[in-house]
Amino acid sequence: MKCEECGQEYGLAHNCAGVAAASDVTDVPPAPEGFVLFRYLGEAFRIATWDEVAIRRMMNDPRAILYGIIVYVFVISLQLAIPVIKLVLAGRIEHSIIIASSLAILIFGSAFLDFIRVGVCHCLSKWFAGGSGNFSQLFGPLLLGSIVYVLALIPFVGPLLAGLAWIAVFAMVFEEVHGIAPLTAFLFSAAVGISFFLIEMFAIPRNAAFGS
């Protein structure tokens, strides 16, 4: 039987404790008013350092996606910063303008691939791991967490570090949003991330794209 007062299931006897307490939502504050980019940058850095509380805050914050898009566009744009600077320093101004003008293509292409990547991992989490989160809840923390792409600016090892950091953030977000096991989230994220990396590497001739 079920108590109509507190909602607790019981057998022959039941000591009612009164109305059930509401769920703890202290870590999900209401969305702030005005333009508060630095507040969300702080959340982005917390997510980048695997702060599960920050992930839970941003998954239910309707404005996290908007500020996440700002962060995402900025860090993706940085991928063209190094080749453009090199061309400018080499006096190849025309080539640097051509590469800089391809920024929109880079952003939309990256966003399209990342959207598919999130969709694939979402389906894997739902179908094979009993994930309980919503698709829309993933985008706030993931877009903010994309700030780890700034690591790609580090010479030589930057792209590798950025890729590994992104896989770690990706797995952490899926673990928190979908409530799946950490190892399962990591395996899904790593498998999809590596697969898309190989597709991008063989599908896009990077040397030709940068005019070298």
C-alpha positions as a LaTeX table, in Angstrom:
\begin{tabular}{lrrr}
\hline
Residue & $x$ (\AA) & $y$ (\AA) & $z$ (\AA) \\
\hline
Met1 & 0.00 & 0.00 & 0.00 \\
Lys2 & 1.01 & 3.66 & $-0.43$ \\
Cys3 & 0.50 & 6.42 & 2.12 \\
Glu4 & $-1.46$ & 9.33 & 0.63 \\
Glu5 & 0.24 & 11.79 & 3.02 \\
Cys6 & 3.97 & 11.12 & 2.49 \\
Gly7 & 3.89 & 8.83 & $-0.56$ \\
Gln8 & 5.82 & 6.01 & 1.15 \\
Glu9 & 5.09 & 2.37 & 0.33 \\
Tyr10 & 4.37 & 0.18 & 3.39 \\
Gly11 & 3.07 & $-3.23$ & 4.41 \\
Leu12 & 0.83 & $-3.88$ & 7.41 \\
Ala13 & 2.02 & $-0.99$ & 9.59 \\
His14 & 3.31 & 2.47 & 8.77 \\
Asn15 & 4.64 & 5.34 & 10.89 \\
Cys16 & 3.87 & 8.39 & 8.75 \\
Ala17 & 6.51 & 11.14 & 8.82 \\
Gly18 & 4.31 & 13.72 & 7.16 \\
Val19 & 4.63 & 15.39 & 3.75 \\
Ala20 & 7.76 & 14.37 & 1.88 \\
Ala21 & 10.48 & 16.99 & 1.66 \\
Ala22 & 11.10 & 18.67 & $-1.66$ \\
Ser23 & 14.16 & 17.69 & $-3.69$ \\
Asp24 & 17.38 & 19.55 & $-2.92$ \\
Val25 & 17.88 & 22.17 & $-5.62$ \\
Thr26 & 20.38 & 24.34 & $-3.79$ \\
Asp27 & 23.01 & 23.73 & $-6.48$ \\
Val28 & 20.68 & 24.91 & $-9.26$ \\
Pro29 & 20.18 & 28.65 & $-8.62$ \\
Pro30 & 17.85 & 30.71 & $-10.77$ \\
Ala31 & 19.33 & 32.13 & $-13.96$ \\
Pro32 & 20.93 & 35.55 & $-13.30$ \\
Glu33 & 19.67 & 38.68 & $-15.00$ \\
Gly34 & 21.60 & 40.82 & $-17.48$ \\
Phe35 & 24.76 & 40.06 & $-19.41$ \\
Val36 & 26.89 & 37.95 & $-17.07$ \\
Leu37 & 29.51 & 36.43 & $-19.37$ \\
Phe38 & 32.21 & 36.26 & $-16.69$ \\
Arg39 & 29.93 & 34.30 & $-14.40$ \\
Tyr40 & 29.51 & 31.65 & $-17.09$ \\
Leu41 & 33.22 & 31.73 & $-17.93$ \\
Gly42 & 33.80 & 30.77 & $-14.31$ \\
Glu43 & 31.39 & 27.86 & $-14.74$ \\
Ala44 & 33.19 & 26.89 & $-17.96$ \\
Phe45 & 36.52 & 26.65 & $-16.12$ \\
Arg46 & 34.89 & 24.61 & $-13.35$ \\
Ile47 & 33.46 & 22.18 & $-15.90$ \\
Ala48 & 36.87 & 21.98 & $-17.58$ \\
Thr49 & 38.29 & 20.86 & $-14.23$ \\
Trp50 & 35.62 & 18.15 & $-13.83$ \\
Asp51 & 33.39 & 19.90 & $-11.31$ \\
Glu52 & 30.23 & 17.78 & $-11.29$ \\
Val53 & 28.29 & 20.40 & $-9.30$ \\
Ala54 & 28.92 & 22.99 & $-12.02$ \\
Ile55 & 27.75 & 20.49 & $-14.64$ \\
Arg56 & 24.51 & 19.93 & $-12.74$ \\
Arg57 & 23.97 & 23.69 & $-12.45$ \\
Met58 & 24.49 & 24.29 & $-16.16$ \\
Met59 & 22.44 & 21.34 & $-17.40$ \\
Asn60 & 19.33 & 23.00 & $-15.93$ \\
Asp61 & 20.26 & 26.62 & $-16.66$ \\
Pro62 & 18.39 & 27.88 & $-19.76$ \\
Arg63 & 21.01 & 30.58 & $-20.40$ \\
Ala64 & 23.98 & 28.22 & $-20.29$ \\
Ile65 & 23.50 & 27.31 & $-23.96$ \\
Leu66 & 23.61 & 30.96 & $-25.07$ \\
Tyr67 & 26.83 & 31.70 & $-23.21$ \\
Gly68 & 28.16 & 28.30 & $-24.18$ \\
Ile69 & 27.76 & 29.22 & $-27.85$ \\
Ile70 & 29.84 & 32.36 & $-27.25$ \\
Val71 & 32.60 & 30.28 & $-25.65$ \\
Tyr72 & 32.40 & 27.64 & $-28.39$ \\
Val73 & 32.64 & 30.14 & $-31.26$ \\
Phe74 & 35.61 & 31.84 & $-29.61$ \\
Val75 & 37.66 & 28.69 & $-28.98$ \\
Ile76 & 36.91 & 27.24 & $-32.42$ \\
Ser77 & 38.01 & 30.54 & $-33.98$ \\
Leu78 & 41.35 & 30.21 & $-32.21$ \\
Gln79 & 42.17 & 27.24 & $-34.46$ \\
Leu80 & 42.80 & 29.72 & $-37.26$ \\
Ala81 & 44.78 & 32.14 & $-35.11$ \\
Ile82 & 48.17 & 30.41 & $-35.47$ \\
Pro83 & 48.12 & 29.89 & $-39.27$ \\
Val84 & 46.86 & 33.44 & $-39.84$ \\
Ile85 & 49.60 & 34.93 & $-37.62$ \\
Lys86 & 52.25 & 32.86 & $-39.39$ \\
Leu87 & 51.09 & 34.07 & $-42.80$ \\
Val88 & 50.96 & 37.70 & $-41.65$ \\
Leu89 & 54.49 & 37.49 & $-40.25$ \\
Ala90 & 55.62 & 35.93 & $-43.53$ \\
Gly91 & 54.13 & 38.83 & $-45.46$ \\
Arg92 & 51.46 & 36.70 & $-47.13$ \\
Ile93 & 48.61 & 39.05 & $-46.30$ \\
Glu94 & 46.34 & 37.86 & $-49.13$ \\
His95 & 46.57 & 34.24 & $-47.95$ \\
Ser96 & 45.91 & 35.24 & $-44.35$ \\
Ile97 & 42.75 & 37.10 & $-45.41$ \\
Ile98 & 41.54 & 34.05 & $-47.35$ \\
Ile99 & 42.05 & 31.78 & $-44.35$ \\
Ala100 & 40.44 & 34.27 & $-41.94$ \\
Ser101 & 37.43 & 34.55 & $-44.25$ \\
Ser102 & 36.87 & 30.80 & $-43.96$ \\
Leu103 & 36.08 & 31.23 & $-40.25$ \\
Ala104 & 32.32 & 30.85 & $-40.74$ \\
Ile105 & 32.82 & 27.59 & $-42.62$ \\
Leu106 & 35.06 & 26.29 & $-39.83$ \\
Ile107 & 32.56 & 27.19 & $-37.11$ \\
Phe108 & 29.53 & 25.71 & $-38.86$ \\
Gly109 & 31.45 & 22.59 & $-39.88$ \\
Ser110 & 32.74 & 22.00 & $-36.36$ \\
Ala111 & 29.31 & 22.66 & $-34.86$ \\
Phe112 & 27.69 & 20.19 & $-37.27$ \\
Leu113 & 30.18 & 17.44 & $-36.45$ \\
Asp114 & 29.96 & 18.07 & $-32.70$ \\
Phe115 & 26.15 & 18.02 & $-32.87$ \\
Ile116 & 26.26 & 14.59 & $-34.53$ \\
Arg117 & 28.86 & 13.44 & $-31.99$ \\
Val118 & 26.62 & 14.45 & $-29.09$ \\
Gly119 & 23.63 & 12.80 & $-30.76$ \\
Val120 & 25.46 & 9.51 & $-31.25$ \\
Cys121 & 26.66 & 9.43 & $-27.63$ \\
His122 & 23.17 & 10.37 & $-26.44$ \\
Cys123 & 21.65 & 7.44 & $-28.34$ \\
Leu124 & 24.32 & 5.03 & $-27.03$ \\
Ser125 & 23.67 & 6.21 & $-23.48$ \\
Lys126 & 19.91 & 5.82 & $-23.87$ \\
Trp127 & 19.91 & 2.49 & $-25.68$ \\
Phe128 & 22.76 & 0.62 & $-24.00$ \\
Ala129 & 23.27 & 2.23 & $-20.59$ \\
Gly130 & 19.79 & 3.28 & $-19.47$ \\
Gly131 & 20.60 & 6.99 & $-19.60$ \\
Ser132 & 17.95 & 9.19 & $-17.98$ \\
Gly133 & 18.92 & 12.69 & $-19.15$ \\
Asn134 & 17.39 & 14.85 & $-21.86$ \\
Phe135 & 19.19 & 15.71 & $-25.09$ \\
Ser136 & 18.87 & 19.45 & $-24.45$ \\
Gln137 & 20.47 & 19.15 & $-21.00$ \\
Leu138 & 23.76 & 18.11 & $-22.58$ \\
Phe139 & 24.43 & 21.28 & $-24.54$ \\
Gly140 & 24.83 & 23.84 & $-21.77$ \\
Pro141 & 27.71 & 22.10 & $-19.95$ \\
Leu142 & 29.25 & 20.74 & $-23.17$ \\
Leu143 & 29.35 & 24.11 & $-24.92$ \\
Leu144 & 30.86 & 25.75 & $-21.85$ \\
Gly145 & 33.24 & 22.84 & $-21.40$ \\
Ser146 & 34.54 & 23.35 & $-24.94$ \\
Ile147 & 36.81 & 25.99 & $-23.40$ \\
Val148 & 39.38 & 23.17 & $-23.12$ \\
Tyr149 & 40.05 & 23.72 & $-26.84$ \\
Val150 & 42.29 & 26.66 & $-25.86$ \\
Leu151 & 44.89 & 23.99 & $-25.11$ \\
Ala152 & 45.26 & 23.53 & $-28.86$ \\
Leu153 & 47.32 & 26.74 & $-28.92$ \\
Ile154 & 50.17 & 25.01 & $-27.04$ \\
Pro155 & 52.92 & 24.23 & $-29.57$ \\
Phe156 & 53.36 & 20.60 & $-30.69$ \\
Val157 & 51.31 & 18.85 & $-27.98$ \\
Gly158 & 48.40 & 21.31 & $-27.87$ \\
Pro159 & 45.99 & 19.51 & $-30.23$ \\
Leu160 & 46.56 & 16.20 & $-28.44$ \\
Leu161 & 46.01 & 17.75 & $-25.01$ \\
Ala162 & 42.87 & 19.53 & $-26.22$ \\
Gly163 & 41.48 & 16.29 & $-27.65$ \\
Leu164 & 42.12 & 14.34 & $-24.47$ \\
Ala165 & 40.67 & 17.11 & $-22.30$ \\
Trp166 & 37.56 & 17.28 & $-24.49$ \\
Ile167 & 37.00 & 13.52 & $-24.20$ \\
Ala168 & 37.30 & 13.78 & $-20.41$ \\
Val169 & 34.81 & 16.68 & $-20.21$ \\
Phe170 & 32.50 & 14.93 & $-22.67$ \\
Ala171 & 32.48 & 11.78 & $-20.52$ \\
Met172 & 31.93 & 13.73 & $-17.30$ \\
Val173 & 28.94 & 15.59 & $-18.74$ \\
Phe174 & 27.31 & 12.38 & $-19.97$ \\
Glu175 & 27.94 & 10.72 & $-16.64$ \\
Glu176 & 26.22 & 13.53 & $-14.73$ \\
Val177 & 23.37 & 14.28 & $-17.15$ \\
His178 & 22.47 & 10.68 & $-17.99$ \\
Gly179 & 23.41 & 9.12 & $-14.65$ \\
Ile180 & 25.52 & 6.38 & $-16.25$ \\
Ala181 & 28.65 & 4.69 & $-14.90$ \\
Pro182 & 31.91 & 6.68 & $-15.29$ \\
Leu183 & 33.65 & 3.91 & $-17.25$ \\
Thr184 & 30.68 & 3.54 & $-19.61$ \\
Ala185 & 30.56 & 7.29 & $-20.22$ \\
Phe186 & 34.31 & 7.35 & $-20.90$ \\
Leu187 & 34.18 & 4.41 & $-23.31$ \\
Phe188 & 31.29 & 5.94 & $-25.27$ \\
Ser189 & 32.99 & 9.34 & $-25.40$ \\
Ala190 & 36.40 & 7.96 & $-26.33$ \\
Ala191 & 35.04 & 5.64 & $-29.03$ \\
Val192 & 32.94 & 8.35 & $-30.67$ \\
Gly193 & 35.66 & 11.00 & $-30.24$ \\
Ile194 & 38.37 & 8.84 & $-31.84$ \\
Ser195 & 36.05 & 7.80 & $-34.66$ \\
Phe196 & 35.21 & 11.41 & $-35.52$ \\
Phe197 & 38.86 & 12.43 & $-35.23$ \\
Leu198 & 39.82 & 9.81 & $-37.79$ \\
Ile199 & 37.00 & 10.91 & $-40.08$ \\
Glu200 & 38.09 & 14.55 & $-39.86$ \\
Met201 & 41.77 & 13.68 & $-40.33$ \\
Phe202 & 41.20 & 11.69 & $-43.52$ \\
Ala203 & 38.36 & 13.80 & $-44.90$ \\
Ile204 & 40.04 & 17.23 & $-44.53$ \\
Pro205 & 43.49 & 17.76 & $-46.07$ \\
Arg206 & 44.77 & 20.21 & $-43.44$ \\
Asn207 & 47.91 & 21.22 & $-45.30$ \\
Ala208 & 45.86 & 22.22 & $-48.31$ \\
Ala209 & 43.39 & 24.06 & $-46.12$ \\
Phe210 & 46.15 & 26.19 & $-44.59$ \\
Gly211 & 47.78 & 26.89 & $-47.94$ \\
Ser212 & 51.12 & 25.21 & $-47.13$ \\
\hline
\end{tabular}
